Amino acid sequence: MRGIRFRAHHGVTRAERGLAQDFIVDVDMDLPVSVLPRRDELRQVFDYDKVSTVVVGEGTSGSYRLLETLAQRLASRLLEETPALSATVEIRKMAPPTTASVEQVSVEVRLDRQR
């Protein structure tokens, strides 16, 4: 999934956490063959809406200082809430507070299900 968006209060400084900022998340998940639909019917497909709901819910429910921590938590939650074998999460923070003009920063984390 690409471009899951939310506004939240994450950042290192108190001032940064005081302002709602834009975040964009991309998710890649490896799924076991057992969850693939046997027929071409919507009710049998993987629940993409659940993925975006988990990402937005976790991304807006608290405040994280580090993108690395948030990305790891998102990947962990996706493994808890879905049958995925692995989850890769890239989170981008738009217009971070930096001395130079920076459009975005990003962190990517991959977690594999413990077998």
C-alpha positions, 0 to 999 in steps of 0.5 A: 500500500502506498500513501497512507496519510495522517497528521500527528504529533511526533518529534524530538522536541516538545515544540515539534510534538506540539504541532500536528505534522503530515506523515505518509506511510508505505507498507509492503507485506509478504502474505502466505498463500493460504490467505489468497482468494480461491475465487474472484470474490471481494469477500475473500481478499486480504483486508487492505482497509484493516491495514490502513486503519491500523497504520492511521490508528497507531500513528495518531494514538500517541506521540513518538519522539523518533520515526524509527520507533514509530516505524517499528511499532507500525510494523509490529502492529501489522504482524499482530493484526494480519496473517502477514509473514513480514511487514516493511514500513516506510514512514515519511515526515514532511517538512521536518524542522531542519536548518536547511530546507528539507522536503521530507525525511524517511525511515524504513523498517522490516520485521519478520514474523517469529516462526 
